[in-house]
Amino acid sequence: MKKSDQRNFYKKNGYIIIKNFYPKTLINDCKKNIEVADQFKFKRLLHKNDYAYEKNKLKYLKMPELMSPKIYELINNKLLDLVCNLIEDEVSVRGIELHQKISGTDFTPPHQDNFYFCLKNSKALTAYVPLNRQDFKNGGLHVYPKSHKNNYEHFFSNTVGFSSGIKINDIIEKKLSYSLSVGDLSIHHCNIIHGAPKNSSKSSRISIAIRFIALNEKIDQKRKERYINFLEKSKRYSGV
């Protein structure tokens, strides 16, 4: 697909999937390093908001590159060129996260990332790198195409690692469930509604999420104040 076609598809739908974007050997190395790492020890290095556990297993972790420096190799010129083309601006890496959904892990409520980011122009996206095969059965990601064009009200969520969600009945767009293989890359706009079902399989779903933001993007103070008030009402604000 040409650069212009990729950009037009992303702008219209709020997401894009590119098959065989990465060498499988790189993805397998990242996965192997994470699996053999002592995932509990990283709690000492991070703030309590930077990780979450479910069923005594790590579900969410910022800075997974501490486990596997190989993760840095995911942020190559090919990816940067793609991201800049989609955002139509120069970008910086906002952060890297590990997302794990082990067998039996709860669903991820539909939500918009910019509800948390509070960006003024919504010029940010997530490059989502599956480290193993992912589909509906093991809790693979789903999106609501074109939902990035609107802002939705969020409610308090009791799901581990997610403070909020959007009521399904409020969503107009139809859901699209991903089917991703090792080496694939999916990218979603910071305002697109996305979530995931519970993992009903016997295998884990393991992914790396790389957040990119436009260099000229700024925080919307009104959105930030609204989000902090939201967290304070749910007694989840820690002042960071």
Secondary structure, 3 states (H helix, E strand, C coil): CCHHHHHHHHHHHCEEEECCCCCHHHHHHHHHHHHHCCCCHHHHCCCHHHEEEECCEEEEEECHHHCCHHHHHHCCHHHHHHHHHHHCCCEEEEEEEEEEECCCCCCEEEECCHHHHCECCCCEEEEEEECCCECCCCCCCEECCCHHHCCCCCEECCCCCCCEECCHHHCCCCCEECCECCCCEEEEECCCCEEECCCCCCCCEEEEEEEEEECCCCECHHHHHHHHHHHHHCCCCCCC
